[in-house]
Amino acid sequence: MKKILILISVLTLSCNQSKKSKVERENEPDVYNLQETDMEMNNAITKANETFNLFKETFQNDSVNKYYFSIKQKYDTPDGGNEHLWVGQIILNQSDYYGIIGNEPISTLKVKLGDTVRIDKKQISDWMIVDNSNGKVKGGYTIRVLRNRMSETERNQFDQNNGLIFEK
C-alpha cells in the first residue's frame, strides 16, 4: 500500500503553461507538467473514461481488501490550467464515489492533501486497480504514458521502487 501511495504521488499531472516538464519538490514527489495538446495523454484520459465501467464492476463485485482502488480527478488552477490528482481510499455511497486526496497539490486551490472529496464523473482523468496479491495494474493509463516516456534505466528503477506490474 505504501508503494502504491508513492506511485500515485509521483505521477501527478499538471496541465499549465509552465515551460519545465517536471517540477522537483524537496521532500515531495515530482510533478509532470503537460501541455493540453499532448495527444498521447489525451488519448489515455479518453481510454480511462471509456473503460471506467471495468473500475465500477470490479469495485462493486470484488473484495475491496483484494484490490487497491484509486481515481484521478481534474481540478482547475488559478492560471486557467488543470491539475490532475489521485484520490484514494475510495468508497461508494449510493451512486457517488468518494475518496481522499492522495498527494499535495501544487497549483489548484480547490483541494489539499487529505481532503475528502466527491468524485465528479465528468472530471475523471484516470483510474487504477492494483491486485494486492501480485501487484498487477489495471487502468493507470496516464501512468503508462509517463512510464513509457522514461528512459529504460528510469523505468526499471520506477518498477523496482513501486513493485507494480504494468502489463500491455
C-alpha positions in Angstrom: 0.0 0.0 0.0 2.8 2.4 0.9 4.4 1.8 -2.5 1.2 2.5 -4.3 0.8 5.8 -2.5 4.3 6.7 -3.6 3.4 5.8 -7.1 0.3 7.9 -7.3 2.1 10.8 -5.7 5.0 10.7 -8.1 2.7 10.6 -11.2 0.6 13.7 -10.6 -0.1 15.7 -13.7 -0.4 19.4 -14.1 -1.6 20.9 -17.4 -0.5 24.5 -17.5 1.7 26.9 -19.3 4.9 26.0 -17.4 8.0 25.5 -19.5 9.5 23.0 -17.2 8.3 19.5 -18.0 8.9 18.2 -14.4 8.8 20.1 -11.1 11.0 18.6 -8.5 10.0 19.4 -4.9 12.0 18.9 -1.8 10.5 16.1 0.4 7.6 15.8 -2.1 7.1 13.8 -5.2 7.9 15.2 -8.7 5.0 16.6 -10.7 4.9 16.3 -14.5 3.7 19.4 -16.4 2.0 18.6 -19.7 0.5 20.6 -22.5 -3.2 20.3 -23.0 -2.4 19.4 -26.6 -0.5 16.3 -25.6 -2.4 13.8 -27.8 -0.9 10.7 -26.2 -2.0 11.9 -22.7 -5.4 13.0 -24.0 -5.9 9.5 -25.6 -5.0 7.9 -22.2 -7.6 10.1 -20.5 -10.2 9.2 -23.1 -9.4 5.5 -22.7 -9.7 5.8 -18.9 -13.2 7.3 -19.3 -14.2 4.7 -21.9 -13.2 1.8 -19.6 -14.4 3.2 -16.3 -17.1 0.5 -16.3 -14.4 -2.0 -15.5 -13.4 0.0 -12.4 -17.1 0.2 -11.3 -17.7 -3.6 -11.9 -14.6 -4.6 -10.1 -15.3 -2.2 -7.2 -18.8 -3.4 -6.8 -18.3 -7.1 -7.3 -14.9 -7.9 -5.8 -13.5 -7.7 -2.3 -12.2 -4.2 -1.6 -9.5 -5.9 0.5 -8.2 -7.8 -2.6 -7.6 -4.6 -4.6 -6.3 -1.1 -4.2 -8.6 1.4 -6.0 -7.8 4.9 -7.0 -9.3 7.6 -9.3 -7.5 10.6 -10.8 -9.6 13.7 -10.9 -9.0 17.0 -12.7 -9.1 20.3 -10.8 -9.0 23.9 -12.1 -6.0 26.0 -11.3 -5.9 29.8 -10.9 -3.8 30.2 -14.1 -6.6 28.7 -16.2 -4.9 25.3 -16.3 -5.7 22.0 -14.7 -4.1 19.7 -12.1 -4.9 16.0 -12.0 -4.7 14.5 -8.6 -5.1 10.9 -7.4 -7.9 10.2 -5.0 -7.6 7.0 -2.8 -9.5 5.2 -0.1 -12.5 5.1 -2.5 -15.9 4.4 -1.1 -19.3 4.2 -2.9 -22.2 5.9 -1.2 -25.4 5.2 -3.2 -24.3 6.1 -6.7 -21.4 8.5 -5.8 -17.8 7.7 -5.3 -15.8 9.5 -2.5 -12.2 9.4 -1.5 -9.3 11.2 0.0 -6.8 13.4 -2.0 -3.6 11.3 -2.0 -1.0 13.9 -3.0 -0.1 17.5 -2.2 -1.4 19.8 -5.0 0.9 22.4 -6.4 -1.4 24.6 -8.3 -5.0 24.1 -7.5 -6.6 25.9 -4.6 -9.7 23.7 -4.7 -8.4 20.9 -2.5 -5.5 19.9 -0.3 -3.8 16.7 0.7 -6.1 14.6 2.9 -9.3 16.3 1.9 -12.3 14.0 1.4 -13.9 14.7 -2.0 -16.8 13.5 -4.1 -15.7 12.2 -7.5 -17.2 14.2 -10.3 -17.5 11.6 -13.1 -17.1 14.4 -15.7 -13.6 15.2 -14.2 -12.2 11.7 -14.1 -8.9 11.6 -15.9 -7.7 8.1 -14.9 -8.4 5.2 -12.7 -6.3 2.3 -11.3 -6.9 -1.0 -9.7 -4.0 -2.9 -8.2 -4.3 -6.5 -7.3 -2.8 -6.7 -3.8 -1.7 -10.3 -4.3 0.6 -9.8 -7.3 0.9 -6.0 -8.0 -0.7 -6.2 -11.4 -2.3 -2.9 -12.5 -5.5 -2.4 -14.4 -6.1 1.1 -15.8 -3.5 3.6 -14.9 -3.4 4.8 -18.5 -1.8 8.2 -17.7 0.8 6.5 -15.6 1.6 4.2 -18.5 2.2 7.1 -20.8 4.6 8.8 -18.4 6.3 5.4 -17.7 6.8 4.8 -21.4 8.4 8.2 -21.7 11.1 7.3 -19.1 14.5 6.0 -20.2 15.0 2.3 -19.7 17.1 3.0 -16.6 14.4 5.3 -15.1 11.6 2.8 -16.0 13.5 -0.1 -14.3 14.1 2.0 -11.2 10.5 3.1 -11.2 9.2 -0.5 -11.5 11.6 -1.7 -8.8 10.6 1.1 -6.4 6.9 0.6 -6.7 6.6 -3.2 -7.1 3.7 -2.8 -9.6 3.4 -4.8 -12.8 2.2 -2.9 -15.9 1.0 -5.4 -18.4 0.5 -4.4 -22.0 
